[in-house]
Amino acid sequence: MRRGMVVFSGSSHPSLTDDICQQLSCYPAQRCLSKFSNNETRFELHEEDVRDKGVFIVQSGSSQQHQVNDYLMELLTMIHACKAASAKKIVAVLPFFPYSRQPNIPYTTATGAPSSPSTTTTTPASPSTISNSSYPPNYRYRFARGGTLVANLLMCAGVDHIITLDLHDPQFQGFFDCPVENLTSKLIITKYIQQRIPNHEEAVIVSPDAGGAKRATAIAEHLQMDFALIHGTTRSSKMAKRQTYEFFLVGNVKDRVCVIIDDIIDTAYTITKAAKMLHENGATQIYALVTHAVFSGDALDRIQHSYLDRVVVSDSIYQNQCTISCDKITTFSIAPLLAEAMRRIHYGESIHVLFDSAYKLF
């Protein structure tokens, strides 16, 4: 065990914690984590002494079991217990941050668009609305801002520092009164492109939507590669009283390898729709490199029936055997990145070097 450092694992992704501890040359701390008969979370430190030590709790915000709220409550309980046990500093390590995509308007279904061989022609579920004819047509309904609430809960529980990876919205860091280290998988992804994409100098980096353009262009500029963007617009039809989605490709991909860059795959609708458009415009091979693989609903089936040749995702979220056995999906490890960030925070070193392309950790 590193001097004065204690690493606890939540139940969302214990294998990632094991990999992190291997990088740190230590072992996960012993703890009792279970449920009472009424499903309330139970956490005990056992014989682990955390007094005046730096405590790191690794807990991802999602998994294939879809127990996001359970994992969040588990994390809050662990933080509070360590605070009560006089830990010197408590750092929450959240590879995938829960509720970080809110204030997005929730969808009415959890599974997204239906999967079939023609999956790329479907449209996502409509945003949920409240049926009340007394409201004007353009009335903006109020939804809970879950991200702000989660930030407040973590700070109330006693967290002192947070480590996360590729936040969907970087402005989410502003919700906290404590330091938030938003690490990036950019260096890992660029290394993968250089080593695994054939003739990558002639390939094209593609953003599947306007929101991810900044992320994709950063990689394209770093590797001196061409860039393309898929831009979507929503049009309302007064005659049909419905909205239609139209997508346009900006850039030349004919007879070239395309590499789609995104931060999250959830229902896989966006990325498979992008793959179809690239195929129709003459792309020879289509890769997708994504940080967080949520794979909710029928996402795996949608990917399997899509024009994607390879989907490369990180291990920020635990994947079950069904996902691992999918021949189109490959994973890369973020354990070295998280472990080095944890080590540097524990010893009071700067983590700015982890954003430097010249750093040789990866």
C-alpha positions as CSV (number, residue, x, y, z in Angstrom):
1,M,0.0,0.0,0.0
2,R,1.3,3.4,-0.9
3,R,2.1,5.5,2.1
4,G,-1.0,7.2,3.5
5,M,-3.1,6.2,0.5
6,V,-6.2,4.0,0.7
7,V,-8.2,2.9,-2.4
8,F,-11.7,1.6,-2.0
9,S,-13.8,0.0,-4.8
10,G,-17.5,0.4,-5.2
11,S,-19.5,-2.4,-6.7
12,S,-20.1,-0.8,-10.1
13,H,-16.7,-1.7,-11.6
14,P,-14.3,-3.7,-9.3
15,S,-12.2,-5.0,-12.1
16,L,-11.2,-1.4,-13.1
17,T,-10.2,-0.7,-9.4
18,D,-8.1,-3.9,-9.5
19,D,-6.3,-2.6,-12.6
20,I,-5.8,0.8,-11.1
21,C,-4.3,-0.7,-7.9
22,Q,-2.0,-2.8,-10.0
23,Q,-0.7,0.3,-11.6
24,L,-0.2,1.9,-8.2
25,S,1.5,-1.3,-6.8
26,C,-1.1,-1.6,-4.0
27,Y,-4.3,-3.6,-3.2
28,P,-7.9,-2.5,-2.9
29,A,-8.8,-1.8,0.8
30,Q,-10.9,-4.3,2.6
31,R,-14.5,-3.2,3.2
32,C,-18.0,-4.7,3.7
33,L,-20.4,-3.5,1.0
34,S,-23.8,-5.1,0.9
35,K,-27.6,-4.6,1.2
36,F,-29.9,-4.8,4.1
37,S,-33.1,-6.8,3.8
38,N,-35.0,-3.7,2.6
39,N,-32.3,-3.0,0.0
40,E,-30.7,-0.1,1.8
41,T,-26.9,0.2,1.3
42,R,-24.6,-1.1,4.0
43,F,-21.0,-0.1,4.2
44,E,-18.4,-1.0,6.9
45,L,-14.7,-0.2,6.9
46,H,-13.8,-3.4,8.8
47,E,-10.2,-3.2,10.0
48,E,-9.1,-0.6,7.5
49,D,-7.7,2.5,9.2
50,V,-8.4,5.7,7.2
51,R,-7.6,8.2,9.9
52,D,-5.4,11.0,8.5
53,K,-5.1,9.2,5.2
54,G,-5.9,10.0,1.6
55,V,-8.9,8.0,0.6
56,F,-9.8,7.3,-3.1
57,I,-13.2,5.7,-3.9
58,V,-13.6,4.3,-7.4
59,Q,-17.2,4.1,-8.5
60,S,-18.4,4.4,-12.1
61,G,-21.8,6.1,-12.7
62,S,-23.3,3.4,-14.9
63,S,-23.2,-0.3,-15.8
64,Q,-25.0,-2.9,-17.8
65,Q,-27.2,-3.6,-14.7
66,H,-28.6,0.0,-15.0
67,Q,-28.3,0.5,-11.2
68,V,-27.2,4.1,-11.5
69,N,-29.1,5.4,-8.5
70,D,-27.9,2.5,-6.3
71,Y,-24.3,3.1,-7.2
72,L,-24.7,6.8,-6.5
73,M,-26.2,6.2,-3.1
74,E,-23.4,3.6,-2.4
75,L,-20.8,6.2,-3.2
76,L,-22.4,8.8,-1.0
77,T,-22.5,6.3,1.9
78,M,-18.8,5.4,1.4
79,I,-17.8,9.0,1.3
80,H,-19.8,9.8,4.5
81,A,-18.4,6.8,6.4
82,C,-14.8,7.7,5.5
83,K,-15.4,11.3,6.6
84,A,-16.8,10.1,9.9
85,A,-13.7,8.0,10.3
86,S,-11.5,11.1,10.1
87,A,-10.0,10.6,6.6
88,K,-7.6,13.4,5.8
89,K,-8.8,13.8,2.2
90,I,-11.5,12.0,0.2
91,V,-11.3,11.8,-3.6
92,A,-14.2,10.3,-5.6
93,V,-13.0,8.7,-8.8
94,L,-15.9,8.6,-11.2
95,P,-14.8,7.4,-14.7
96,F,-18.3,8.0,-16.0
97,F,-20.1,10.7,-14.1
98,P,-23.7,10.0,-13.3
99,Y,-26.4,12.6,-14.4
100,S,-23.7,14.6,-16.2
101,R,-25.9,14.7,-19.4
102,Q,-28.8,16.5,-17.6
103,P,-30.3,19.1,-18.1
104,N,-31.1,17.2,-21.3
105,I,-34.8,16.6,-21.7
106,P,-35.5,12.9,-20.9
107,Y,-36.8,10.5,-23.5
108,T,-40.1,8.7,-23.1
109,T,-38.5,5.2,-23.6
110,A,-35.3,3.8,-22.2
111,T,-34.4,1.7,-25.1
112,G,-34.1,4.3,-27.9
113,A,-34.9,3.5,-31.5
114,P,-36.0,-0.1,-32.3
115,S,-33.3,-2.3,-33.7
116,S,-33.5,-4.1,-37.1
117,P,-31.5,-4.4,-40.2
118,S,-33.0,-1.1,-41.2
119,T,-32.1,0.4,-37.9
120,T,-30.3,3.5,-39.3
121,T,-33.5,4.8,-40.8
122,T,-35.4,5.1,-37.5
123,T,-35.7,8.2,-35.4
124,P,-35.1,8.6,-31.7
125,A,-37.9,8.7,-29.2
126,S,-39.7,12.0,-28.8
127,P,-39.0,14.1,-25.7
128,S,-41.5,13.6,-23.0
129,T,-44.2,16.3,-22.5
130,I,-47.0,17.0,-20.2
131,S,-50.4,16.7,-21.7
132,N,-52.3,19.8,-20.8
133,S,-54.2,21.8,-23.4
134,S,-54.2,24.9,-21.1
135,Y,-50.5,25.6,-21.8
136,P,-49.5,27.5,-24.9
137,P,-47.8,25.5,-27.7
138,N,-44.3,27.0,-26.9
139,Y,-44.6,26.6,-23.2
140,R,-41.3,25.4,-21.7
141,Y,-41.9,22.7,-19.1
142,R,-39.7,22.5,-16.0
143,F,-37.5,19.5,-15.5
144,A,-35.2,18.6,-12.6
145,R,-31.6,19.5,-13.1
146,G,-30.1,16.2,-11.8
147,G,-26.5,17.2,-12.4
148,T,-26.7,20.1,-10.0
149,L,-28.3,17.9,-7.4
150,V,-25.6,15.2,-7.6
151,A,-22.9,17.8,-7.2
152,N,-24.6,19.1,-4.1
153,L,-25.0,15.6,-2.7
154,L,-21.4,14.7,-3.2
155,M,-20.2,17.8,-1.4
156,C,-22.6,17.4,1.4
157,A,-21.4,13.8,1.9
158,G,-17.9,15.1,2.4
159,V,-16.0,14.7,-0.9
160,D,-12.8,16.9,-1.2
161,H,-11.7,16.2,-4.8
162,I,-13.2,14.6,-7.8
163,I,-11.6,12.8,-10.8
164,T,-13.6,12.1,-13.8
165,L,-13.1,11.5,-17.6
166,D,-14.5,13.2,-20.6
167,L,-17.5,15.0,-19.1
168,H,-20.3,15.3,-21.7
169,D,-20.5,19.0,-20.8
170,P,-17.2,20.5,-19.4
171,Q,-19.3,23.3,-17.8
172,F,-20.6,20.7,-15.4
173,Q,-17.4,21.3,-13.4
174,G,-18.8,24.6,-12.4
175,F,-21.5,22.9,-10.3
176,F,-18.9,22.0,-7.6
177,D,-17.2,24.0,-4.9
178,C,-14.3,21.5,-4.8
179,P,-11.6,20.7,-7.4
180,V,-12.8,18.6,-10.3
181,E,-10.2,17.0,-12.6
182,N,-11.8,16.3,-16.0
183,L,-9.3,14.0,-17.6
184,T,-9.4,13.3,-21.3
185,S,-8.9,10.1,-23.3
186,K,-7.5,12.2,-26.2
187,L,-4.0,10.9,-25.9
188,I,-5.1,7.2,-25.7
189,I,-7.4,7.7,-28.7
190,T,-4.7,9.4,-30.8
191,K,-2.2,6.6,-30.0
192,Y,-4.8,4.0,-31.1
193,I,-5.4,5.8,-34.4
194,Q,-1.6,6.0,-35.0
195,Q,-1.0,2.3,-34.2
196,R,-4.2,0.6,-35.3
197,I,-5.8,2.5,-38.2
198,P,-4.2,1.5,-41.5
199,N,-2.7,4.5,-43.4
200,H,-4.2,6.8,-40.8
201,E,-2.6,9.9,-42.4
202,E,-5.1,9.6,-45.3
203,A,-8.1,8.9,-43.0
204,V,-10.8,11.4,-42.0
205,I,-11.8,12.3,-38.4
206,V,-15.6,12.7,-38.2
207,S,-17.8,14.2,-35.6
208,P,-21.3,12.7,-35.6
209,D,-22.9,15.9,-34.4
210,A,-22.1,19.6,-33.9
211,G,-21.8,19.1,-30.1
212,G,-18.8,16.9,-30.5
213,A,-17.0,19.0,-33.1
214,K,-14.5,20.6,-30.7
215,R,-13.5,17.1,-29.4
216,A,-13.0,15.7,-32.8
217,T,-11.2,18.7,-34.3
218,A,-8.7,18.6,-31.4
219,I,-7.7,15.1,-32.4
220,A,-7.7,15.9,-36.1
221,E,-5.4,18.9,-35.6
222,H,-3.1,16.9,-33.3
223,L,-2.7,14.1,-36.0
224,Q,-2.8,16.6,-38.9
225,M,-5.8,14.7,-40.4
226,D,-8.8,15.9,-42.4
227,F,-12.1,16.6,-40.6
228,A,-15.7,16.1,-41.5
229,L,-18.9,16.9,-39.6
230,I,-22.4,15.5,-39.7
231,H,-24.8,18.3,-39.1
232,G,-28.4,17.5,-38.1
233,T,-31.4,19.9,-38.3
234,T,-35.0,19.6,-37.1
235,R,-37.8,20.8,-39.4
236,S,-41.4,21.2,-38.4
237,S,-44.2,20.4,-40.9
238,K,-47.4,22.4,-40.4
239,M,-49.3,20.0,-42.6
240,A,-48.2,16.8,-40.9
241,K,-47.9,18.5,-37.5
242,R,-44.7,16.6,-36.8
243,Q,-40.9,17.2,-36.8
244,T,-38.5,15.6,-39.2
245,Y,-34.8,15.1,-38.8
246,E,-32.4,15.9,-41.7
247,F,-28.7,15.2,-41.7
248,F,-26.0,16.7,-43.8
249,L,-22.3,15.7,-44.3
250,V,-19.8,18.5,-44.4
251,G,-16.5,17.2,-45.8
252,N,-15.2,14.7,-48.3
253,V,-15.0,11.0,-47.3
254,K,-15.2,9.3,-50.7
255,D,-12.8,6.3,-50.9
256,R,-11.3,7.1,-47.5
257,V,-11.3,5.5,-44.0
258,C,-13.4,7.4,-41.5
259,V,-12.9,7.6,-37.8
260,I,-15.9,8.7,-35.8
261,I,-15.0,10.4,-32.5
262,D,-17.6,10.8,-29.7
263,D,-17.8,10.8,-25.9
264,I,-20.8,8.5,-25.3
265,I,-22.6,5.6,-27.0
266,D,-26.0,5.1,-25.4
267,T,-28.7,3.8,-27.7
268,A,-26.1,4.0,-30.6
269,Y,-28.7,5.7,-32.8
270,T,-26.5,8.8,-33.5
271,I,-23.4,6.8,-34.3
272,T,-25.0,4.2,-36.5
273,K,-26.9,7.0,-38.4
274,A,-23.5,8.7,-39.0
275,A,-22.0,5.4,-40.2
276,K,-24.8,5.0,-42.7
277,M,-24.3,8.5,-44.1
278,L,-20.6,8.0,-44.4
279,H,-21.1,4.7,-46.2
280,E,-23.6,6.3,-48.6
281,N,-20.9,9.0,-49.3
282,G,-18.3,6.5,-50.3
283,A,-16.3,5.7,-47.1
284,T,-14.3,2.5,-47.4
285,Q,-14.0,1.6,-43.7
286,I,-15.7,3.2,-40.7
287,Y,-14.3,3.1,-37.2
288,A,-15.8,4.6,-34.0
289,L,-13.7,5.6,-31.1
290,V,-15.8,6.5,-28.0
291,T,-14.9,7.0,-24.4
292,H,-18.0,5.9,-22.5
293,A,-20.0,2.8,-23.7
294,V,-23.4,2.8,-22.0
295,F,-25.0,0.4,-24.5
296,S,-28.6,0.8,-23.3
297,G,-31.5,-1.0,-24.8
298,D,-30.8,-2.7,-28.1
299,A,-27.6,-0.7,-28.8
300,L,-25.5,-3.8,-29.4
301,D,-27.9,-5.2,-32.0
302,R,-28.0,-1.9,-33.7
303,I,-24.2,-1.7,-33.9
304,Q,-24.1,-5.3,-35.2
305,H,-26.5,-4.5,-38.1
306,S,-24.8,-1.1,-38.9
307,Y,-22.1,-0.1,-41.4
308,L,-19.6,0.3,-38.5
309,D,-16.5,-2.0,-39.0
310,R,-15.1,-1.5,-35.5
311,V,-16.2,0.2,-32.3
312,V,-13.5,1.0,-29.8
313,V,-14.5,2.0,-26.3
314,S,-12.9,2.5,-23.0
315,D,-13.5,0.4,-19.9
316,S,-14.9,3.4,-17.9
317,I,-18.2,1.4,-17.6
318,Y,-18.3,-2.3,-16.8
319,Q,-19.3,-4.5,-19.8
320,N,-21.0,-7.9,-19.5
321,Q,-20.0,-11.0,-21.5
322,C,-22.5,-10.2,-24.2
323,T,-20.8,-7.0,-25.0
324,I,-17.3,-8.4,-24.8
325,S,-18.2,-11.2,-27.2
326,C,-19.5,-8.8,-29.8
327,D,-17.0,-9.1,-32.7
328,K,-17.3,-5.4,-33.6
329,I,-16.4,-4.0,-30.2
330,T,-12.8,-3.6,-28.8
331,T,-11.9,-1.9,-25.5
332,F,-9.0,0.1,-24.3
333,S,-7.9,0.6,-20.6
334,I,-8.1,3.9,-18.8
335,A,-6.5,2.5,-15.6
336,P,-3.0,3.9,-16.3
337,L,-4.5,7.4,-16.8
338,L,-6.7,7.3,-13.6
339,A,-3.9,5.7,-11.5
340,E,-1.4,8.4,-12.5
341,A,-3.9,11.1,-11.7
342,M,-4.6,9.6,-8.3
343,R,-0.9,9.3,-7.6
344,R,-0.2,12.9,-8.5
345,I,-3.1,14.2,-6.5
346,H,-2.1,12.1,-3.5
347,Y,1.5,13.5,-3.5
348,G,0.5,17.1,-4.4
349,E,1.9,17.0,-7.9
350,S,0.4,18.8,-11.0
351,I,-1.7,16.7,-13.3
352,H,-1.4,19.2,-16.1
353,V,1.2,16.8,-17.7
354,L,-1.6,14.3,-18.3
355,F,-2.9,16.7,-21.0
356,D,0.5,17.1,-22.7
357,S,0.8,15.2,-25.9
358,A,4.6,14.7,-25.2
359,Y,3.9,12.7,-22.0
360,K,4.8,9.0,-22.5
361,L,2.4,7.4,-20.0
362,F,0.4,6.0,-22.8
